[in-house]
Structure formats: structure tokens, C-alpha cells
């Protein structure tokens, strides 16, 4: 039985995760709307991050169910906060404000609103199979993933307390750059959708800096955004989202935790043992899990988009899914193989994107 015991540090997070999974599932059934987790996505990673960063704050015994506490067995000294964990909490709070703002203006906080992908999936699956998907993936697995995003802060919070160093300042700088780019990509997409659906009421000057692009009737007719950061990545917002959590994950671990020495020994020994590989990848679990989710969900999203807009195949052929580097290589390949001018005319009209 001890093999399956929950580590003391995760007693409250697992308790809260089970509660949030159950509540979101029940609400999704009652309301026939499965976007309940989507509405909480902006808050749950922040809640778990705050719990771990503030471990010295909580009482050592739980007062009652769902109240956070720090088990005495963790050996956390009350009031002894880890600066790196607090730094990560501040960055995640910044991330939360950006995502909350974007979620709000998209209308997803409206309890009647549902992500269009769930509506499509509901039509594709038998009602029983859809409810199984709702229970296992939409409600449970996504809540577990959101818990995992708090683990980097737990790792940082349980390290020896030291002042912030140059590495930490680098993390702050990179994180803010990524969040600024993500904010810009969100704004560009919102500006495009506003122009597309409310052309007569669209005012370029009302958009955020970086999103004041010159949209044309051809852009609206194409149906999907291809300008600004979206000329370099088909999903710059998704690329930035993954980058942010990769930065958080890597910021919390030490080089020794990423050592592949045991893996090399296993491979050179002539008999492969997967346990060293799993041990080496374990610290990367939060970022790996998020990237796996984004990759699979983006494939599904693009399948829907491609079925709606004939020109999307050309966009896929010219622009990388996430990485701008892939976009450069796609451009070079098309220049050699031929067809680049025609594809770029389909995507950007008479203008072509400079590399």
C-alpha cells in the first residue's frame, strides 16, 4: 500500500485536484457545457503555484477539508520562504492576468459559452463515448495537468534557500519577453477576428500596440490570420504558452537533476533499462505533458480549420506549426522545390513575407 501513498507535499494539491475534477464534471453534465475546465485554466496553475511557494505560510495540520496546510513531515520552517519560489509565483501571477484578460474578452467566462472544438467533438462521437471523454480527459486529465504545472515551484520551494542569482534574473527576463510576445499574438488574433466579423465598427487605433495591422478585405475573406507574428508561426500564442512553462520547469531544477550519466551507462552496458531514461525525464514532466497536450489538440484544431478554409493547406505548407525556424526552412524548401510564389500569393495576397 505504501507504494501508492501520496507524498505529503501533494496531500492538499491532490485533494483539491479531485475536488475540482468532480465539480467541473458535474457542472458540465448539468449545463451540457464542457468548457468548465477552460474557465478555470487561468486560475488553477496559479493556485497550485501559490500553495507550493507559500508552504511556510500554511498551518501544519488541516483545519478542515480543502483548507491548505503544510504537513510537519516536510520540515518546512514557518516564515522561511524560498526567493526562487516566490519569483516563480510572481511570474505565474503575471501569466494569469494575461490569460484572464484574453479569456474575458473572448467571452469564455460567460457560463453559456463553450469552446467551439467541444461542439465539433460532440457531433463526432456517440453521446456515451463523449461523456467518457468528458469524464476522463476534459475533466480529470486536464485538471491533473494543471496540478503538474505547479510542480516546478514545489521543486524550487524545497531547495536550499539562496538569494536570486543571474540565472534567476535571466528567467525573469525570458519569461517577460515570452509573455509580451504571447500578449501581442493574442491581440493580433483578436484584432483580426474583430475586423473579420465587425468590419464596419473596427477601429485600428483602438487595438493594442503590435496589433494595429493593415487588414484587407482579402484577409477577412481568407478566414484565418496570416499576418504579424502569425506570419512566422501558425500558433504563436501556443508556442509562447509552451515556452513559458518550459522556462518555469527548467528554472526550478539543477543540472544534476538532468544528468543522463546513468542512461549512458545503461546503453553502453549492452542491455537497455528504461528506468534511467524515465528518471532523467521526470523533472521535465510538467513541460512535456503540456507540450503533448498542445501538439495533439493543435492537430485537431487545424483539422477543423482546414475543413472550413481551402487556403489553410497552403498556410500549413509555408508556415511552421509553432517554430519560426520551421517557417524559414519551409520557405527555403519551397524556393528550391518550386511553388513558393503561388503559395505565398494564396497566403498573403500580392505581398510576400520577407525572411
Buried (B, 14 or more C-beta within 10 A) or exposed (E): EEEEEEEEBBBBBBBBBBEBBBBBBEBBBEEEBBBBBBBBBBBBBBBBBBBBBBBBBBEEEBEEEEEBBBBEEBEBEEEEBBBBBBBBBBBBEBBBEBBBBBBEEBEBEEEEBBBEBBEBBBEEBEEEEBBEBBBEEBBBBBBBBBBBBBBBBBBBBBEEEEEEEEEBEEBBEBBEBBBEBBBBBBBBBBBBBBBBEEEEEBEEEEBEEBBBBEBBEEBBEBEBBBBBBBBBBBBBBBBBBBBBBBBBBBBBBEEEEEEBEBBEEBBEEEEEEEEBBEBBEEBBBBBBBBBEBBEEEBEEBBEBBBEEBEBBEBBBBBBBBBBBEBBEEBBEEBEEEEEBEEBBEBBBEEEBBEE
